[in-house]
Amino acid sequence: MTAALIQTSLPPAAPPGLTPNQVEGILIALTIAAVAAVALVLLKPLIQALARRIEGRGHDSVLRAEVEVLEQRLAEVEPLQRRVLDLEERLEFTERLLAQRRDQELIGPGGKGVG
């Protein structure tokens, strides 16, 4: 019974013709290959996007269409912005004229105040 326990507790023997160091090296190489394969599968989309960007094909057609729409809207807004600025100047001018008229009515003829 003790012989069976001793035999089952021993580590498995290396395959014939390979030393334990060679088996360890093979296991390390297989582990590295497996990790590299998993990393490649997980990073494939990122690698492809980077490759498209380097080639200059990284711009999506939907994104280009959105940029064109925004450029058109900007072209429409710029004249409106100038028009709003012009209207603001006219409004300020009108307010100044009305304020002068009100001040002249309050002061009255001859420069003296009413009252």
mmCIF file of the C-alpha atoms, coordinates in Angstrom:
data_MODEL
# 
_entry.id   MODEL 
# 
loop_
_atom_site.group_PDB 
_atom_site.id 
_atom_site.type_symbol 
_atom_site.label_atom_id 
_atom_site.label_alt_id 
_atom_site.label_comp_id 
_atom_site.label_asym_id 
_atom_site.label_entity_id 
_atom_site.label_seq_id 
_atom_site.pdbx_PDB_ins_code 
_atom_site.Cartn_x 
_atom_site.Cartn_y 
_atom_site.Cartn_z 
_atom_site.occupancy 
_atom_site.B_iso_or_equiv 
_atom_site.pdbx_formal_charge 
_atom_site.auth_seq_id 
_atom_site.auth_comp_id 
_atom_site.auth_asym_id 
_atom_site.auth_atom_id 
_atom_site.pdbx_PDB_model_num 
ATOM 1   C CA . MET A 1 1   ? 0.000   0.000   0.000   1.00 0.00 ? 1   MET A CA 1 
ATOM 2   C CA . THR A 1 2   ? 2.818   2.443   0.727   1.00 0.00 ? 2   THR A CA 1 
ATOM 3   C CA . ALA A 1 3   ? 4.361   1.625   -2.638  1.00 0.00 ? 3   ALA A CA 1 
ATOM 4   C CA . ALA A 1 4   ? 1.132   2.718   -4.386  1.00 0.00 ? 4   ALA A CA 1 
ATOM 5   C CA . LEU A 1 5   ? 1.069   5.998   -2.446  1.00 0.00 ? 5   LEU A CA 1 
ATOM 6   C CA . ILE A 1 6   ? 4.679   6.721   -3.246  1.00 0.00 ? 6   ILE A CA 1 
ATOM 7   C CA . GLN A 1 7   ? 4.191   6.029   -6.921  1.00 0.00 ? 7   GLN A CA 1 
ATOM 8   C CA . THR A 1 8   ? 1.062   8.242   -7.235  1.00 0.00 ? 8   THR A CA 1 
ATOM 9   C CA . SER A 1 9   ? 2.668   11.177  -5.432  1.00 0.00 ? 9   SER A CA 1 
ATOM 10  C CA . LEU A 1 10  ? 5.674   11.332  -7.754  1.00 0.00 ? 10  LEU A CA 1 
ATOM 11  C CA . PRO A 1 11  ? 5.519   13.850  -10.600 1.00 0.00 ? 11  PRO A CA 1 
ATOM 12  C CA . PRO A 1 12  ? 4.896   12.318  -14.009 1.00 0.00 ? 12  PRO A CA 1 
ATOM 13  C CA . ALA A 1 13  ? 8.008   11.279  -15.789 1.00 0.00 ? 13  ALA A CA 1 
ATOM 14  C CA . ALA A 1 14  ? 9.193   13.205  -18.840 1.00 0.00 ? 14  ALA A CA 1 
ATOM 15  C CA . PRO A 1 15  ? 8.465   11.596  -22.193 1.00 0.00 ? 15  PRO A CA 1 
ATOM 16  C CA . PRO A 1 16  ? 11.287  9.417   -23.380 1.00 0.00 ? 16  PRO A CA 1 
ATOM 17  C CA . GLY A 1 17  ? 14.111  11.329  -25.022 1.00 0.00 ? 17  GLY A CA 1 
ATOM 18  C CA . LEU A 1 18  ? 13.212  14.713  -23.372 1.00 0.00 ? 18  LEU A CA 1 
ATOM 19  C CA . THR A 1 19  ? 14.747  16.139  -20.259 1.00 0.00 ? 19  THR A CA 1 
ATOM 20  C CA . PRO A 1 20  ? 12.587  18.019  -17.738 1.00 0.00 ? 20  PRO A CA 1 
ATOM 21  C CA . ASN A 1 21  ? 14.211  21.281  -18.869 1.00 0.00 ? 21  ASN A CA 1 
ATOM 22  C CA . GLN A 1 22  ? 13.184  20.594  -22.482 1.00 0.00 ? 22  GLN A CA 1 
ATOM 23  C CA . VAL A 1 23  ? 9.617   19.829  -21.407 1.00 0.00 ? 23  VAL A CA 1 
ATOM 24  C CA . GLU A 1 24  ? 9.560   23.070  -19.421 1.00 0.00 ? 24  GLU A CA 1 
ATOM 25  C CA . GLY A 1 25  ? 10.825  25.004  -22.441 1.00 0.00 ? 25  GLY A CA 1 
ATOM 26  C CA . ILE A 1 26  ? 8.152   23.480  -24.669 1.00 0.00 ? 26  ILE A CA 1 
ATOM 27  C CA . LEU A 1 27  ? 5.442   24.358  -22.148 1.00 0.00 ? 27  LEU A CA 1 
ATOM 28  C CA . ILE A 1 28  ? 6.710   27.948  -21.944 1.00 0.00 ? 28  ILE A CA 1 
ATOM 29  C CA . ALA A 1 29  ? 6.773   28.222  -25.742 1.00 0.00 ? 29  ALA A CA 1 
ATOM 30  C CA . LEU A 1 30  ? 3.215   26.850  -26.002 1.00 0.00 ? 30  LEU A CA 1 
ATOM 31  C CA . THR A 1 31  ? 2.026   29.259  -23.311 1.00 0.00 ? 31  THR A CA 1 
ATOM 32  C CA . ILE A 1 32  ? 3.598   32.212  -25.109 1.00 0.00 ? 32  ILE A CA 1 
ATOM 33  C CA . ALA A 1 33  ? 2.031   31.102  -28.408 1.00 0.00 ? 33  ALA A CA 1 
ATOM 34  C CA . ALA A 1 34  ? -1.395  30.739  -26.768 1.00 0.00 ? 34  ALA A CA 1 
ATOM 35  C CA . VAL A 1 35  ? -1.182  34.182  -25.139 1.00 0.00 ? 35  VAL A CA 1 
ATOM 36  C CA . ALA A 1 36  ? -0.088  35.734  -28.448 1.00 0.00 ? 36  ALA A CA 1 
ATOM 37  C CA . ALA A 1 37  ? -2.980  34.066  -30.290 1.00 0.00 ? 37  ALA A CA 1 
ATOM 38  C CA . VAL A 1 38  ? -5.528  35.302  -27.739 1.00 0.00 ? 38  VAL A CA 1 
ATOM 39  C CA . ALA A 1 39  ? -4.043  38.801  -27.829 1.00 0.00 ? 39  ALA A CA 1 
ATOM 40  C CA . LEU A 1 40  ? -4.169  38.812  -31.627 1.00 0.00 ? 40  LEU A CA 1 
ATOM 41  C CA . VAL A 1 41  ? -7.828  37.773  -31.633 1.00 0.00 ? 41  VAL A CA 1 
ATOM 42  C CA . LEU A 1 42  ? -8.737  40.401  -29.038 1.00 0.00 ? 42  LEU A CA 1 
ATOM 43  C CA . LEU A 1 43  ? -6.700  43.199  -30.623 1.00 0.00 ? 43  LEU A CA 1 
ATOM 44  C CA . LYS A 1 44  ? -7.562  42.429  -34.254 1.00 0.00 ? 44  LYS A CA 1 
ATOM 45  C CA . PRO A 1 45  ? -10.176 45.226  -34.604 1.00 0.00 ? 45  PRO A CA 1 
ATOM 46  C CA . LEU A 1 46  ? -7.762  47.740  -33.139 1.00 0.00 ? 46  LEU A CA 1 
ATOM 47  C CA . ILE A 1 47  ? -4.980  46.587  -35.438 1.00 0.00 ? 47  ILE A CA 1 
ATOM 48  C CA . GLN A 1 48  ? -7.289  46.813  -38.459 1.00 0.00 ? 48  GLN A CA 1 
ATOM 49  C CA . ALA A 1 49  ? -8.430  50.324  -37.525 1.00 0.00 ? 49  ALA A CA 1 
ATOM 50  C CA . LEU A 1 50  ? -4.836  51.416  -37.116 1.00 0.00 ? 50  LEU A CA 1 
ATOM 51  C CA . ALA A 1 51  ? -3.951  49.910  -40.500 1.00 0.00 ? 51  ALA A CA 1 
ATOM 52  C CA . ARG A 1 52  ? -6.884  51.731  -42.169 1.00 0.00 ? 52  ARG A CA 1 
ATOM 53  C CA . ARG A 1 53  ? -5.818  54.980  -40.569 1.00 0.00 ? 53  ARG A CA 1 
ATOM 54  C CA . ILE A 1 54  ? -2.249  54.564  -41.770 1.00 0.00 ? 54  ILE A CA 1 
ATOM 55  C CA . GLU A 1 55  ? -3.536  53.836  -45.279 1.00 0.00 ? 55  GLU A CA 1 
ATOM 56  C CA . GLY A 1 56  ? -5.783  56.888  -45.147 1.00 0.00 ? 56  GLY A CA 1 
ATOM 57  C CA . ARG A 1 57  ? -9.013  54.922  -45.326 1.00 0.00 ? 57  ARG A CA 1 
ATOM 58  C CA . GLY A 1 58  ? -9.897  55.476  -41.681 1.00 0.00 ? 58  GLY A CA 1 
ATOM 59  C CA . HIS A 1 59  ? -12.660 57.988  -42.415 1.00 0.00 ? 59  HIS A CA 1 
ATOM 60  C CA . ASP A 1 60  ? -16.082 56.479  -42.393 1.00 0.00 ? 60  ASP A CA 1 
ATOM 61  C CA . SER A 1 61  ? -18.525 57.517  -45.130 1.00 0.00 ? 61  SER A CA 1 
ATOM 62  C CA . VAL A 1 62  ? -21.186 58.297  -42.520 1.00 0.00 ? 62  VAL A CA 1 
ATOM 63  C CA . LEU A 1 63  ? -18.765 60.593  -40.744 1.00 0.00 ? 63  LEU A CA 1 
ATOM 64  C CA . ARG A 1 64  ? -17.941 62.366  -44.008 1.00 0.00 ? 64  ARG A CA 1 
ATOM 65  C CA . ALA A 1 65  ? -21.643 62.875  -44.709 1.00 0.00 ? 65  ALA A CA 1 
ATOM 66  C CA . GLU A 1 66  ? -22.150 64.372  -41.235 1.00 0.00 ? 66  GLU A CA 1 
ATOM 67  C CA . VAL A 1 67  ? -19.217 66.727  -41.752 1.00 0.00 ? 67  VAL A CA 1 
ATOM 68  C CA . GLU A 1 68  ? -20.667 67.873  -45.085 1.00 0.00 ? 68  GLU A CA 1 
ATOM 69  C CA . VAL A 1 69  ? -24.054 68.552  -43.466 1.00 0.00 ? 69  VAL A CA 1 
ATOM 70  C CA . LEU A 1 70  ? -22.381 70.540  -40.694 1.00 0.00 ? 70  LEU A CA 1 
ATOM 71  C CA . GLU A 1 71  ? -20.377 72.558  -43.221 1.00 0.00 ? 71  GLU A CA 1 
ATOM 72  C CA . GLN A 1 72  ? -23.582 73.383  -45.109 1.00 0.00 ? 72  GLN A CA 1 
ATOM 73  C CA . ARG A 1 73  ? -25.313 74.459  -41.909 1.00 0.00 ? 73  ARG A CA 1 
ATOM 74  C CA . LEU A 1 74  ? -22.339 76.614  -40.991 1.00 0.00 ? 74  LEU A CA 1 
ATOM 75  C CA . ALA A 1 75  ? -22.485 78.252  -44.418 1.00 0.00 ? 75  ALA A CA 1 
ATOM 76  C CA . GLU A 1 76  ? -26.163 79.040  -43.739 1.00 0.00 ? 76  GLU A CA 1 
ATOM 77  C CA . VAL A 1 77  ? -25.512 80.358  -40.212 1.00 0.00 ? 77  VAL A CA 1 
ATOM 78  C CA . GLU A 1 78  ? -22.660 82.758  -41.011 1.00 0.00 ? 78  GLU A CA 1 
ATOM 79  C CA . PRO A 1 79  ? -24.808 85.209  -43.033 1.00 0.00 ? 79  PRO A CA 1 
ATOM 80  C CA . LEU A 1 80  ? -27.489 85.047  -40.342 1.00 0.00 ? 80  LEU A CA 1 
ATOM 81  C CA . GLN A 1 81  ? -24.906 85.868  -37.713 1.00 0.00 ? 81  GLN A CA 1 
ATOM 82  C CA . ARG A 1 82  ? -23.843 88.957  -39.668 1.00 0.00 ? 82  ARG A CA 1 
ATOM 83  C CA . ARG A 1 83  ? -27.493 89.974  -40.039 1.00 0.00 ? 83  ARG A CA 1 
ATOM 84  C CA . VAL A 1 84  ? -28.102 89.623  -36.289 1.00 0.00 ? 84  VAL A CA 1 
ATOM 85  C CA . LEU A 1 85  ? -25.082 91.826  -35.568 1.00 0.00 ? 85  LEU A CA 1 
ATOM 86  C CA . ASP A 1 86  ? -26.440 94.459  -37.989 1.00 0.00 ? 86  ASP A CA 1 
ATOM 87  C CA . LEU A 1 87  ? -29.873 94.312  -36.334 1.00 0.00 ? 87  LEU A CA 1 
ATOM 88  C CA . GLU A 1 88  ? -28.268 94.697  -32.899 1.00 0.00 ? 88  GLU A CA 1 
ATOM 89  C CA . GLU A 1 89  ? -26.504 97.857  -34.074 1.00 0.00 ? 89  GLU A CA 1 
ATOM 90  C CA . ARG A 1 90  ? -29.748 99.249  -35.489 1.00 0.00 ? 90  ARG A CA 1 
ATOM 91  C CA . LEU A 1 91  ? -31.610 98.459  -32.266 1.00 0.00 ? 91  LEU A CA 1 
ATOM 92  C CA . GLU A 1 92  ? -28.959 100.212 -30.165 1.00 0.00 ? 92  GLU A CA 1 
ATOM 93  C CA . PHE A 1 93  ? -29.129 103.239 -32.474 1.00 0.00 ? 93  PHE A CA 1 
ATOM 94  C CA . THR A 1 94  ? -32.931 103.359 -32.184 1.00 0.00 ? 94  THR A CA 1 
ATOM 95  C CA . GLU A 1 95  ? -32.727 103.076 -28.386 1.00 0.00 ? 95  GLU A CA 1 
ATOM 96  C CA . ARG A 1 96  ? -30.283 105.984 -28.259 1.00 0.00 ? 96  ARG A CA 1 
ATOM 97  C CA . LEU A 1 97  ? -32.596 108.129 -30.433 1.00 0.00 ? 97  LEU A CA 1 
ATOM 98  C CA . LEU A 1 98  ? -35.592 107.336 -28.238 1.00 0.00 ? 98  LEU A CA 1 
ATOM 99  C CA . ALA A 1 99  ? -33.605 108.067 -25.090 1.00 0.00 ? 99  ALA A CA 1 
ATOM 100 C CA . GLN A 1 100 ? -32.510 111.447 -26.516 1.00 0.00 ? 100 GLN A CA 1 
ATOM 101 C CA . ARG A 1 101 ? -36.104 112.341 -27.431 1.00 0.00 ? 101 ARG A CA 1 
ATOM 102 C CA . ARG A 1 102 ? -37.337 111.361 -23.956 1.00 0.00 ? 102 ARG A CA 1 
ATOM 103 C CA . ASP A 1 103 ? -34.564 113.402 -22.338 1.00 0.00 ? 103 ASP A CA 1 
ATOM 104 C CA . GLN A 1 104 ? -35.426 116.438 -24.478 1.00 0.00 ? 104 GLN A CA 1 
ATOM 105 C CA . GLU A 1 105 ? -39.120 116.143 -23.556 1.00 0.00 ? 105 GLU A CA 1 
ATOM 106 C CA . LEU A 1 106 ? -38.225 115.902 -19.857 1.00 0.00 ? 106 LEU A CA 1 
ATOM 107 C CA . ILE A 1 107 ? -35.908 118.866 -19.999 1.00 0.00 ? 107 ILE A CA 1 
ATOM 108 C CA . GLY A 1 108 ? -38.348 120.931 -22.039 1.00 0.00 ? 108 GLY A CA 1 
ATOM 109 C CA . PRO A 1 109 ? -37.677 124.098 -24.023 1.00 0.00 ? 109 PRO A CA 1 
ATOM 110 C CA . GLY A 1 110 ? -34.993 126.429 -22.745 1.00 0.00 ? 110 GLY A CA 1 
ATOM 111 C CA . GLY A 1 111 ? -33.037 123.705 -20.956 1.00 0.00 ? 111 GLY A CA 1 
ATOM 112 C CA . LYS A 1 112 ? -35.055 123.784 -17.734 1.00 0.00 ? 112 LYS A CA 1 
ATOM 113 C CA . GLY A 1 113 ? -36.766 120.760 -16.320 1.00 0.00 ? 113 GLY A CA 1 
ATOM 114 C CA . VAL A 1 114 ? -40.526 120.411 -16.179 1.00 0.00 ? 114 VAL A CA 1 
ATOM 115 C CA . GLY A 1 115 ? -42.050 121.465 -12.964 1.00 0.00 ? 115 GLY A CA 1 
# 
